[in-house]
């Protein structure tokens, strides 16, 4: 199933990395069905967890290498 461009844009625009206390980060909106469909279609798996800055950089690098 495909998504119209406006839904892809909407899903990607609200997908962010949020800074929490103690230098911990998390990806937001991973439960959005459109974002999940987009990530799944590219084989991108992002665990729902808190990341330290170094882990976050590694996760982003892995995403960039996969596309």
CHARMM-style PDB file with segment names, atoms N, HN, CA, C and O in Angstrom:
ATOM      1  N   UNK     1       0.839  -1.179   0.000  1.00  0.00      PROA
ATOM      2  CA  UNK     1       0.000   0.000   0.000  1.00  0.00      PROA
ATOM      3  C   UNK     1       0.884   1.242   0.000  1.00  0.00      PROA
ATOM      4  O   UNK     1       1.828   1.330   0.785  1.00  0.00      PROA
ATOM      5  N   UNK     2       0.588   2.191  -0.864  1.00  0.00      PROA
ATOM      6  HN  UNK     2      -0.179   2.119  -1.502  1.00  0.00      PROA
ATOM      7  CA  UNK     2       1.356   3.424  -0.925  1.00  0.00      PROA
ATOM      8  C   UNK     2       0.711   4.523  -0.095  1.00  0.00      PROA
ATOM      9  O   UNK     2      -0.447   4.427   0.312  1.00  0.00      PROA
ATOM     10  N   UNK     3       1.480   5.552   0.139  1.00  0.00      PROA
ATOM     11  HN  UNK     3       2.420   5.630  -0.191  1.00  0.00      PROA
ATOM     12  CA  UNK     3       0.974   6.713   0.866  1.00  0.00      PROA
ATOM     13  C   UNK     3       1.044   7.933  -0.039  1.00  0.00      PROA
ATOM     14  O   UNK     3       2.003   8.096  -0.794  1.00  0.00      PROA
ATOM     15  N   UNK     4       0.021   8.798   0.034  1.00  0.00      PROA
ATOM     16  HN  UNK     4      -0.758   8.666   0.647  1.00  0.00      PROA
ATOM     17  CA  UNK     4       0.115  10.046  -0.705  1.00  0.00      PROA
ATOM     18  C   UNK     4       1.245  10.909  -0.138  1.00  0.00      PROA
ATOM     19  O   UNK     4       1.598  10.800   1.036  1.00  0.00      PROA
ATOM     20  N   UNK     5       1.794  11.754  -0.978  1.00  0.00      PROA
ATOM     21  HN  UNK     5       1.507  11.843  -1.932  1.00  0.00      PROA
ATOM     22  CA  UNK     5       2.943  12.586  -0.591  1.00  0.00      PROA
ATOM     23  C   UNK     5       2.663  13.425   0.649  1.00  0.00      PROA
ATOM     24  O   UNK     5       3.543  13.585   1.495  1.00  0.00      PROA
ATOM     25  N   UNK     6       1.456  13.960   0.770  1.00  0.00      PROA
ATOM     26  HN  UNK     6       0.741  13.830   0.083  1.00  0.00      PROA
ATOM     27  CA  UNK     6       1.166  14.815   1.927  1.00  0.00      PROA
ATOM     28  C   UNK     6       1.233  14.031   3.233  1.00  0.00      PROA
ATOM     29  O   UNK     6       1.622  14.587   4.259  1.00  0.00      PROA
ATOM     30  N   UNK     7       0.859  12.740   3.218  1.00  0.00      PROA
ATOM     31  HN  UNK     7       0.542  12.288   2.384  1.00  0.00      PROA
ATOM     32  CA  UNK     7       0.940  11.916   4.442  1.00  0.00      PROA
ATOM     33  C   UNK     7       2.386  11.554   4.757  1.00  0.00      PROA
ATOM     34  O   UNK     7       2.769  11.499   5.926  1.00  0.00      PROA
ATOM     35  N   UNK     8       3.187  11.307   3.736  1.00  0.00      PROA
ATOM     36  HN  UNK     8       2.876  11.352   2.786  1.00  0.00      PROA
ATOM     37  CA  UNK     8       4.615  11.042   3.957  1.00  0.00      PROA
ATOM     38  C   UNK     8       5.259  12.274   4.581  1.00  0.00      PROA
ATOM     39  O   UNK     8       5.986  12.170   5.570  1.00  0.00      PROA
ATOM     40  N   UNK     9       4.990  13.431   4.003  1.00  0.00      PROA
ATOM     41  HN  UNK     9       4.400  13.515   3.200  1.00  0.00      PROA
ATOM     42  CA  UNK     9       5.555  14.681   4.520  1.00  0.00      PROA
ATOM     43  C   UNK     9       5.112  14.922   5.962  1.00  0.00      PROA
ATOM     44  O   UNK     9       5.929  15.291   6.806  1.00  0.00      PROA
ATOM     45  N   UNK    10       3.846  14.721   6.247  1.00  0.00      PROA
ATOM     46  HN  UNK    10       3.182  14.422   5.562  1.00  0.00      PROA
ATOM     47  CA  UNK    10       3.320  14.932   7.602  1.00  0.00      PROA
ATOM     48  C   UNK    10       4.001  13.999   8.605  1.00  0.00      PROA
ATOM     49  O   UNK    10       4.391  14.430   9.690  1.00  0.00      PROA
ATOM     50  N   UNK    11       4.143  12.730   8.244  1.00  0.00      PROA
ATOM     51  HN  UNK    11       3.826  12.379   7.363  1.00  0.00      PROA
ATOM     52  CA  UNK    11       4.762  11.753   9.151  1.00  0.00      PROA
ATOM     53  C   UNK    11       6.229  12.092   9.400  1.00  0.00      PROA
ATOM     54  O   UNK    11       6.695  12.045  10.538  1.00  0.00      PROA
ATOM     55  N   UNK    12       6.953  12.433   8.339  1.00  0.00      PROA
ATOM     56  HN  UNK    12       6.574  12.472   7.415  1.00  0.00      PROA
ATOM     57  CA  UNK    12       8.382  12.735   8.500  1.00  0.00      PROA
ATOM     58  C   UNK    12       8.613  14.053   9.225  1.00  0.00      PROA
ATOM     59  O   UNK    12       9.597  14.191   9.953  1.00  0.00      PROA
ATOM     60  N   UNK    13       7.722  15.023   9.038  1.00  0.00      PROA
ATOM     61  HN  UNK    13       6.923  14.910   8.447  1.00  0.00      PROA
ATOM     62  CA  UNK    13       7.878  16.314   9.722  1.00  0.00      PROA
ATOM     63  C   UNK    13       7.687  16.215  11.231  1.00  0.00      PROA
ATOM     64  O   UNK    13       8.310  16.967  11.981  1.00  0.00      PROA
ATOM     65  N   UNK    14       6.849  15.311  11.682  1.00  0.00      PROA
ATOM     66  HN  UNK    14       6.343  14.699  11.073  1.00  0.00      PROA
ATOM     67  CA  UNK    14       6.653  15.227  13.133  1.00  0.00      PROA
ATOM     68  C   UNK    14       7.609  14.243  13.808  1.00  0.00      PROA
ATOM     69  O   UNK    14       7.621  14.140  15.035  1.00  0.00      PROA
ATOM     70  N   UNK    15       8.407  13.523  13.027  1.00  0.00      PROA
ATOM     71  HN  UNK    15       8.398  13.607  12.031  1.00  0.00      PROA
ATOM     72  CA  UNK    15       9.380  12.580  13.578  1.00  0.00      PROA
ATOM     73  C   UNK    15      10.607  13.353  14.028  1.00  0.00      PROA
ATOM     74  O   UNK    15      11.303  13.947  13.204  1.00  0.00      PROA
ATOM     75  N   UNK    16      10.875  13.352  15.306  1.00  0.00      PROA
ATOM     76  HN  UNK    16      10.309  12.870  15.976  1.00  0.00      PROA
ATOM     77  CA  UNK    16      11.966  14.137  15.881  1.00  0.00      PROA
ATOM     78  C   UNK    16      12.731  13.314  16.913  1.00  0.00      PROA
ATOM     79  O   UNK    16      12.321  12.219  17.298  1.00  0.00      PROA
ATOM     80  N   UNK    17      13.840  13.871  17.339  1.00  0.00      PROA
ATOM     81  HN  UNK    17      14.173  14.761  17.026  1.00  0.00      PROA
ATOM     82  CA  UNK    17      14.593  13.342  18.467  1.00  0.00      PROA
ATOM     83  C   UNK    17      14.436  14.352  19.593  1.00  0.00      PROA
ATOM     84  O   UNK    17      14.682  15.545  19.415  1.00  0.00      PROA
ATOM     85  N   UNK    18      14.027  13.863  20.742  1.00  0.00      PROA
ATOM     86  HN  UNK    18      13.827  12.894  20.887  1.00  0.00      PROA
ATOM     87  CA  UNK    18      13.727  14.723  21.888  1.00  0.00      PROA
ATOM     88  C   UNK    18      14.801  14.546  22.956  1.00  0.00      PROA
ATOM     89  O   UNK    18      15.167  13.422  23.297  1.00  0.00      PROA
ATOM     90  N   UNK    19      15.300  15.660  23.480  1.00  0.00      PROA
ATOM     91  HN  UNK    19      15.002  16.573  23.203  1.00  0.00      PROA
ATOM     92  CA  UNK    19      16.273  15.638  24.575  1.00  0.00      PROA
ATOM     93  C   UNK    19      15.519  15.575  25.896  1.00  0.00      PROA
ATOM     94  O   UNK    19      14.643  16.397  26.164  1.00  0.00      PROA
ATOM     95  N   UNK    20      15.866  14.602  26.707  1.00  0.00      PROA
ATOM     96  HN  UNK    20      16.578  13.934  26.489  1.00  0.00      PROA
ATOM     97  CA  UNK    20      15.269  14.435  28.025  1.00  0.00      PROA
ATOM     98  C   UNK    20      16.318  14.763  29.090  1.00  0.00      PROA
ATOM     99  O   UNK    20      17.412  15.226  28.766  1.00  0.00      PROA
ATOM    100  N   UNK    21      15.993  14.528  30.324  1.00  0.00      PROA
ATOM    101  HN  UNK    21      15.105  14.152  30.587  1.00  0.00      PROA
ATOM    102  CA  UNK    21      16.926  14.786  31.422  1.00  0.00      PROA
ATOM    103  C   UNK    21      18.133  13.853  31.343  1.00  0.00      PROA
ATOM    104  O   UNK    21      18.073  12.794  30.719  1.00  0.00      PROA
ATOM    105  N   UNK    22      19.208  14.255  31.976  1.00  0.00      PROA
ATOM    106  HN  UNK    22      19.256  15.115  32.483  1.00  0.00      PROA
ATOM    107  CA  UNK    22      20.428  13.450  32.088  1.00  0.00      PROA
ATOM    108  C   UNK    22      21.045  13.082  30.736  1.00  0.00      PROA
ATOM    109  O   UNK    22      21.617  12.003  30.581  1.00  0.00      PROA
ATOM    110  N   UNK    23      20.925  13.979  29.771  1.00  0.00      PROA
ATOM    111  HN  UNK    23      20.460  14.856  29.898  1.00  0.00      PROA
ATOM    112  CA  UNK    23      21.518  13.763  28.444  1.00  0.00      PROA
ATOM    113  C   UNK    23      21.012  12.497  27.758  1.00  0.00      PROA
ATOM    114  O   UNK    23      21.768  11.817  27.065  1.00  0.00      PROA
ATOM    115  N   UNK    24      19.755  12.189  27.949  1.00  0.00      PROA
ATOM    116  HN  UNK    24      19.140  12.742  28.512  1.00  0.00      PROA
ATOM    117  CA  UNK    24      19.134  11.051  27.285  1.00  0.00      PROA
ATOM    118  C   UNK    24      18.224  11.561  26.178  1.00  0.00      PROA
ATOM    119  O   UNK    24      17.613  12.623  26.297  1.00  0.00      PROA
ATOM    120  N   UNK    25      18.143  10.796  25.108  1.00  0.00      PROA
ATOM    121  HN  UNK    25      18.640   9.934  25.011  1.00  0.00      PROA
ATOM    122  CA  UNK    25      17.362  11.181  23.941  1.00  0.00      PROA
ATOM    123  C   UNK    25      16.411  10.056  23.572  1.00  0.00      PROA
ATOM    124  O   UNK    25      16.633   8.893  23.911  1.00  0.00      PROA
ATOM    125  N   UNK    26      15.329  10.431  22.859  1.00  0.00      PROA
ATOM    126  HN  UNK    26      15.149  11.375  22.583  1.00  0.00      PROA
ATOM    127  CA  UNK    26      14.424   9.414  22.326  1.00  0.00      PROA
ATOM    128  C   UNK    26      13.832   9.912  21.011  1.00  0.00      PROA
ATOM    129  O   UNK    26      13.646  11.111  20.806  1.00  0.00      PROA
ATOM    130  N   UNK    27      13.544   8.968  20.133  1.00  0.00      PROA
ATOM    131  HN  UNK    27      13.695   7.994  20.299  1.00  0.00      PROA
ATOM    132  CA  UNK    27      12.842   9.279  18.898  1.00  0.00      PROA
ATOM    133  C   UNK    27      11.359   9.414  19.230  1.00  0.00      PROA
ATOM    134  O   UNK    27      10.823   8.632  20.015  1.00  0.00      PROA
ATOM    135  N   UNK    28      10.697  10.400  18.637  1.00  0.00      PROA
ATOM    136  HN  UNK    28      11.132  11.035  18.000  1.00  0.00      PROA
ATOM    137  CA  UNK    28       9.275  10.601  18.911  1.00  0.00      PROA
ATOM    138  C   UNK    28       8.431  10.033  17.775  1.00  0.00      PROA
ATOM    139  O   UNK    28       8.905   9.832  16.657  1.00  0.00      PROA
ATOM    140  N   UNK    29       7.187   9.787  18.093  1.00  0.00      PROA
ATOM    141  HN  UNK    29       6.801   9.950  19.001  1.00  0.00      PROA
ATOM    142  CA  UNK    29       6.170   9.376  17.130  1.00  0.00      PROA
ATOM    143  C   UNK    29       6.463   8.064  16.402  1.00  0.00      PROA
ATOM    144  O   UNK    29       6.005   7.864  15.277  1.00  0.00      PROA
ATOM    145  N   UNK    30       7.219   7.174  17.033  1.00  0.00      PROA
ATOM    146  HN  UNK    30       7.592   7.336  17.947  1.00  0.00      PROA
ATOM    147  CA  UNK    30       7.475   5.872  16.407  1.00  0.00      PROA
ATOM    148  C   UNK    30       6.206   5.030  16.312  1.00  0.00      PROA
ATOM    149  O   UNK    30       6.173   4.036  15.587  1.00  0.00      PROA
ATOM    150  N   UNK    31       5.160   5.426  17.042  1.00  0.00      PROA
ATOM    151  HN  UNK    31       5.187   6.233  17.631  1.00  0.00      PROA
ATOM    152  CA  UNK    31       3.904   4.680  16.998  1.00  0.00      PROA
ATOM    153  C   UNK    31       2.949   5.200  15.919  1.00  0.00      PROA
ATOM    154  O   UNK    31       1.854   4.662  15.751  1.00  0.00      PROA
ATOM    155  N   UNK    32       3.357   6.243  15.190  1.00  0.00      PROA
ATOM    156  HN  UNK    32       4.246   6.680  15.326  1.00  0.00      PROA
ATOM    157  CA  UNK    32       2.533   6.769  14.107  1.00  0.00      PROA
ATOM    158  C   UNK    32       2.453   5.723  12.985  1.00  0.00      PROA
ATOM    159  O   UNK    32       3.493   5.274  12.503  1.00  0.00      PROA
ATOM    160  N   UNK    33       1.253   5.329  12.561  1.00  0.00      PROA
ATOM    161  HN  UNK    33       0.409   5.695  12.953  1.00  0.00      PROA
ATOM    162  CA  UNK    33       1.131   4.260  11.566  1.00  0.00      PROA
ATOM    163  C   UNK    33       1.792   4.608  10.221  1.00  0.00      PROA
ATOM    164  O   UNK    33       2.387   3.740   9.583  1.00  0.00      PROA
ATOM    165  N   UNK    34       1.690   5.849   9.801  1.00  0.00      PROA
ATOM    166  HN  UNK    34       1.207   6.554  10.320  1.00  0.00      PROA
ATOM    167  CA  UNK    34       2.324   6.237   8.533  1.00  0.00      PROA
ATOM    168  C   UNK    34       3.841   6.199   8.644  1.00  0.00      PROA
ATOM    169  O   UNK    34       4.522   5.717   7.739  1.00  0.00      PROA
ATOM    170  N   UNK    35       4.370   6.707   9.753  1.00  0.00      PROA
ATOM    171  HN  UNK    35       3.817   7.098  10.488  1.00  0.00      PROA
ATOM    172  CA  UNK    35       5.825   6.670   9.954  1.00  0.00      PROA
ATOM    173  C   UNK    35       6.308   5.229  10.028  1.00  0.00      PROA
ATOM    174  O   UNK    35       7.348   4.892   9.462  1.00  0.00      PROA
ATOM    175  N   UNK    36       5.559   4.379  10.721  1.00  0.00      PROA
ATOM    176  HN  UNK    36       4.714   4.653  11.180  1.00  0.00      PROA
ATOM    177  CA  UNK    36       5.932   2.964  10.805  1.00  0.00      PROA
ATOM    178  C   UNK    36       5.982   2.335   9.419  1.00  0.00      PROA
ATOM    179  O   UNK    36       6.904   1.579   9.113  1.00  0.00      PROA
ATOM    180  N   UNK    37       5.006   2.640   8.588  1.00  0.00      PROA
ATOM    181  HN  UNK    37       4.257   3.254   8.837  1.00  0.00      PROA
ATOM    182  CA  UNK    37       4.973   2.101   7.230  1.00  0.00      PROA
ATOM    183  C   UNK    37       6.191   2.569   6.424  1.00  0.00      PROA
ATOM    184  O   UNK    37       6.789   1.789   5.683  1.00  0.00      PROA
ATOM    185  N   UNK    38       6.549   3.839   6.575  1.00  0.00      PROA
ATOM    186  HN  UNK    38       6.063   4.473   7.177  1.00  0.00      PROA
ATOM    187  CA  UNK    38       7.712   4.394   5.872  1.00  0.00      PROA
ATOM    188  C   UNK    38       8.992   3.710   6.342  1.00  0.00      PROA
ATOM    189  O   UNK    38       9.791   3.252   5.524  1.00  0.00      PROA
ATOM    190  N   UNK    39       9.186   3.641   7.653  1.00  0.00      PROA
ATOM    191  HN  UNK    39       8.537   4.013   8.317  1.00  0.00      PROA
ATOM    192  CA  UNK    39      10.402   3.025   8.195  1.00  0.00      PROA
ATOM    193  C   UNK    39      10.488   1.551   7.799  1.00  0.00      PROA
ATOM    194  O   UNK    39      11.547   1.070   7.397  1.00  0.00      PROA
ATOM    195  N   UNK    40       9.377   0.847   7.914  1.00  0.00      PROA
ATOM    196  HN  UNK    40       8.516   1.237   8.241  1.00  0.00      PROA
ATOM    197  CA  UNK    40       9.360  -0.576   7.542  1.00  0.00      PROA
ATOM    198  C   UNK    40       9.708  -0.770   6.064  1.00  0.00      PROA
ATOM    199  O   UNK    40      10.396  -1.725   5.705  1.00  0.00      PROA
ATOM    200  N   UNK    41       9.233   0.133   5.217  1.00  0.00      PROA
ATOM    201  HN  UNK    41       8.674   0.909   5.508  1.00  0.00      PROA
ATOM    202  CA  UNK    41       9.490  -0.026   3.789  1.00  0.00      PROA
ATOM    203  C   UNK    41      10.970   0.133   3.447  1.00  0.00      PROA
ATOM    204  O   UNK    41      11.434  -0.385   2.431  1.00  0.00      PROA
ATOM    205  N   UNK    42      11.711   0.852   4.299  1.00  0.00      PROA
ATOM    206  HN  UNK    42      11.333   1.272   5.124  1.00  0.00      PROA
ATOM    207  CA  UNK    42      13.147   0.999   4.098  1.00  0.00      PROA
ATOM    208  C   UNK    42      13.956   0.042   4.978  1.00  0.00      PROA
ATOM    209  O   UNK    42      15.186   0.079   4.972  1.00  0.00      PROA
ATOM    210  N   UNK    43      13.262  -0.811   5.732  1.00  0.00      PROA
ATOM    211  HN  UNK    43      12.263  -0.840   5.737  1.00  0.00      PROA
ATOM    212  CA  UNK    43      13.943  -1.764   6.596  1.00  0.00      PROA
ATOM    213  C   UNK    43      14.623  -1.110   7.786  1.00  0.00      PROA
ATOM    214  O   UNK    43      15.609  -1.629   8.310  1.00  0.00      PROA
ATOM    215  N   UNK    44      14.094   0.034   8.213  1.00  0.00      PROA
ATOM    216  HN  UNK    44      13.293   0.456   7.788  1.00  0.00      PROA
ATOM    217  CA  UNK    44      14.686   0.767   9.339  1.00  0.00      PROA
ATOM    218  C   UNK    44      13.986   0.340  10.618  1.00  0.00      PROA
ATOM    219  O   UNK    44      12.771   0.484  10.753  1.00  0.00      PROA
ATOM    220  N   UNK    45      14.757  -0.180  11.545  1.00  0.00      PROA
ATOM    221  HN  UNK    45      15.744  -0.296  11.436  1.00  0.00      PROA
ATOM    222  CA  UNK    45      14.234  -0.601  12.847  1.00  0.00      PROA
ATOM    223  C   UNK    45      14.832   0.308  13.921  1.00  0.00      PROA
ATOM    224  O   UNK    45      16.049   0.348  14.103  1.00  0.00      PROA
ATOM    225  N   UNK    46      13.986   1.019  14.613  1.00  0.00      PROA
ATOM    226  HN  UNK    46      12.998   0.986  14.465  1.00  0.00      PROA
ATOM    227  CA  UNK    46      14.442   1.889  15.698  1.00  0.00      PROA
ATOM    228  C   UNK    46      13.799   1.394  16.984  1.00  0.00      PROA
ATOM    229  O   UNK    46      12.576   1.430  17.124  1.00  0.00      PROA
ATOM    230  N   UNK    47      14.615   0.936  17.918  1.00  0.00      PROA
ATOM    231  HN  UNK    47      15.608   0.907  17.804  1.00  0.00      PROA
ATOM    232  CA  UNK    47      14.045   0.454  19.174  1.00  0.00      PROA
ATOM    233  C   UNK    47      13.434   1.600  19.974  1.00  0.00      PROA
ATOM    234  O   UNK    47      13.943   2.720  19.981  1.00  0.00      PROA
ATOM    235  N   UNK    48      12.343   1.291  20.639  1.00  0.00      PROA
ATOM    236  HN  UNK    48      11.929   0.381  20.633  1.00  0.00      PROA
ATOM    237  CA  UNK    48      11.707   2.274  21.519  1.00  0.00      PROA
ATOM    238  C   UNK    48      12.449   2.219  22.842  1.00  0.00      PROA
ATOM    239  O   UNK    48      12.170   1.381  23.699  1.00  0.00      PROA
ATOM    240  N   UNK    49      13.402   3.133  22.990  1.00  0.00      PROA
ATOM    241  HN  UNK    49      13.628   3.815  22.294  1.00  0.00      PROA
ATOM    242  CA  UNK    49      14.222   3.175  24.196  1.00  0.00      PROA
ATOM    243  C   UNK    49      14.861   4.546  24.299  1.00  0.00      PROA
ATOM    244  O   UNK    49      14.715   5.378  23.404  1.00  0.00      PROA
ATOM    245  N   UNK    50      15.558   4.775  25.379  1.00  0.00      PROA
ATOM    246  HN  UNK    50      15.676   4.099  26.106  1.00  0.00      PROA
ATOM    247  CA  UNK    50      16.306   6.015  25.559  1.00  0.00      PROA
ATOM    248  C   UNK    50      17.730   5.801  25.072  1.00  0.00      PROA
ATOM    249  O   UNK    50      18.315   4.739  25.287  1.00  0.00      PROA
ATOM    250  N   UNK    51      18.280   6.804  24.423  1.00  0.00      PROA
ATOM    251  HN  UNK    51      17.805   7.667  24.249  1.00  0.00      PROA
ATOM    252  CA  UNK    51      19.622   6.731  23.867  1.00  0.00      PROA
ATOM    253  C   UNK    51      20.528   7.754  24.537  1.00  0.00      PROA
ATOM    254  O   UNK    51      20.097   8.862  24.857  1.00  0.00      PROA
ATOM    255  N   UNK    52      21.785   7.377  24.748  1.00  0.00      PROA
ATOM    256  HN  UNK    52      22.135   6.477  24.489  1.00  0.00      PROA
ATOM    257  CA  UNK    52      22.814   8.352  25.085  1.00  0.00      PROA
ATOM    258  C   UNK    52      23.268   8.976  23.779  1.00  0.00      PROA
ATOM    259  O   UNK    52      23.027   8.414  22.711  1.00  0.00      PROA
ATOM    260  N   UNK    53      23.918  10.122  23.844  1.00  0.00      PROA
ATOM    261  HN  UNK    53      24.114  10.579  24.711  1.00  0.00      PROA
ATOM    262  CA  UNK    53      24.296  10.843  22.633  1.00  0.00      PROA
ATOM    263  C   UNK    53      25.130   9.976  21.678  1.00  0.00      PROA
ATOM    264  O   UNK    53      24.905   9.999  20.467  1.00  0.00      PROA
ATOM    265  N   UNK    54      26.080   9.222  22.213  1.00  0.00      PROA
ATOM    266  HN  UNK    54      26.262   9.203  23.196  1.00  0.00      PROA
ATOM    267  CA  UNK    54      26.919   8.385  21.350  1.00  0.00      PROA
ATOM    268  C   UNK    54      26.094   7.269  20.698  1.00  0.00      PROA
ATOM    269  O   UNK    54      26.309   6.941  19.531  1.00  0.00      PROA
ATOM    270  N   UNK    55      25.153   6.686  21.448  1.00  0.00      PROA
ATOM    271  HN  UNK    55      24.978   6.953  22.396  1.00  0.00      PROA
ATOM    272  CA  UNK    55      24.280   5.656  20.883  1.00  0.00      PROA
ATOM    273  C   UNK    55      23.379   6.240  19.807  1.00  0.00      PROA
ATOM    274  O   UNK    55      23.110   5.599  18.792  1.00  0.00      PROA
ATOM    275  N   UNK    56      22.917   7.463  20.040  1.00  0.00      PROA
ATOM    276  HN  UNK    56      23.135   7.984  20.865  1.00  0.00      PROA
ATOM    277  CA  UNK    56      22.048   8.129  19.085  1.00  0.00      PROA
ATOM    278  C   UNK    56      22.781   8.382  17.774  1.00  0.00      PROA
ATOM    279  O   UNK    56      22.240   8.142  16.695  1.00  0.00      PROA
ATOM    280  N   UNK    57      24.002   8.861  17.872  1.00  0.00      PROA
ATOM    281  HN  UNK    57      24.441   9.056  18.749  1.00  0.00      PROA
ATOM    282  CA  UNK    57      24.797   9.106  16.668  1.00  0.00      PROA
ATOM    283  C   UNK    57      25.006   7.807  15.894  1.00  0.00      PROA
ATOM    284  O   UNK    57      24.928   7.796  14.665  1.00  0.00      PROA
ATOM    285  N   UNK    58      25.266   6.732  16.595  1.00  0.00      PROA
ATOM    286  HN  UNK    58      25.329   6.741  17.593  1.00  0.00      PROA
ATOM    287  CA  UNK    58      25.451   5.435  15.957  1.00  0.00      PROA
ATOM    288  C   UNK    58      24.162   4.983  15.271  1.00  0.00      PROA
ATOM    289  O   UNK    58      24.198   4.474  14.151  1.00  0.00      PROA
ATOM    290  N   UNK    59      23.034   5.167  15.939  1.00  0.00      PROA
ATOM    291  HN  UNK    59      23.005   5.580  16.849  1.00  0.00      PROA
ATOM    292  CA  UNK    59      21.741   4.771  15.375  1.00  0.00      PROA
ATOM    293  C   UNK    59      21.452   5.578  14.108  1.00  0.00      PROA
ATOM    294  O   UNK    59      20.990   5.018  13.114  1.00  0.00      PROA
ATOM    295  N   UNK    60      21.716   6.869  14.132  1.00  0.00      PROA
ATOM    296  HN  UNK    60      22.091   7.324  14.940  1.00  0.00      PROA
ATOM    297  CA  UNK    60      21.486   7.719  12.961  1.00  0.00      PROA
ATOM    298  C   UNK    60      22.420   7.335  11.832  1.00  0.00      PROA
ATOM    299  O   UNK    60      22.014   7.310  10.670  1.00  0.00      PROA
ATOM    300  N   UNK    61      23.666   7.035  12.162  1.00  0.00      PROA
ATOM    301  HN  UNK    61      23.995   7.055  13.106  1.00  0.00      PROA
ATOM    302  CA  UNK    61      24.621   6.616  11.134  1.00  0.00      PROA
ATOM    303  C   UNK    61      24.145   5.316  10.481  1.00  0.00      PROA
ATOM    304  O   UNK    61      24.231   5.170   9.262  1.00  0.00      PROA
ATOM    305  N   UNK    62      23.650   4.381  11.278  1.00  0.00      PROA
ATOM    306  HN  UNK    62      23.581   4.500  12.268  1.00  0.00      PROA
ATOM    307  CA  UNK    62      23.137   3.124  10.734  1.00  0.00      PROA
ATOM    308  C   UNK    62      21.948   3.361   9.811  1.00  0.00      PROA
ATOM    309  O   UNK    62      21.806   2.676   8.798  1.00  0.00      PROA
ATOM    310  N   UNK    63      21.099   4.319  10.149  1.00  0.00      PROA
ATOM    311  HN  UNK    63      21.214   4.875  10.972  1.00  0.00      PROA
ATOM    312  CA  UNK    63      19.951   4.659   9.301  1.00  0.00      PROA
ATOM    313  C   UNK    63      20.447   5.223   7.979  1.00  0.00      PROA
ATOM    314  O   UNK    63      19.968   4.823   6.918  1.00  0.00      PROA
ATOM    315  N   UNK    64      21.401   6.150   8.029  1.00  0.00      PROA
ATOM    316  HN  UNK    64      21.790   6.475   8.890  1.00  0.00      PROA
ATOM    317  CA  UNK    64      21.930   6.765   6.811  1.00  0.00      PROA
ATOM    318  C   UNK    64      22.596   5.738   5.913  1.00  0.00      PROA
ATOM    319  O   UNK    64      22.496   5.834   4.690  1.00  0.00      PROA
ATOM    320  N   UNK    65      23.269   4.762   6.492  1.00  0.00      PROA
ATOM    321  HN  UNK    65      23.350   4.684   7.486  1.00  0.00      PROA
ATOM    322  CA  UNK    65      23.950   3.740   5.706  1.00  0.00      PROA
ATOM    323  C   UNK    65      22.940   2.805   5.042  1.00  0.00      PROA
ATOM    324  O   UNK    65      23.219   2.227   3.992  1.00  0.00      PROA
ATOM    325  N   UNK    66      21.771   2.660   5.658  1.00  0.00      PROA
ATOM    326  HN  UNK    66      21.544   3.129   6.512  1.00  0.00      PROA
ATOM    327  CA  UNK    66      20.774   1.740   5.137  1.00  0.00      PROA
ATOM    328  C   UNK    66      19.968   2.290   3.973  1.00  0.00      PROA
ATOM    329  O   UNK    66      19.282   1.538   3.282  1.00  0.00      PROA
ATOM    330  N   UNK    67      20.045   3.577   3.756  1.00  0.00      PROA
ATOM    331  HN  UNK    67      20.602   4.188   4.318  1.00  0.00      PROA
ATOM    332  CA  UNK    67      19.230   4.188   2.687  1.00  0.00      PROA
ATOM    333  C   UNK    67      20.063   4.478   1.482  1.00  0.00      PROA
ATOM    334  OT1 UNK    67      19.551   4.990   0.487  1.00  0.00      PROA
TER     335      UNK     67
END
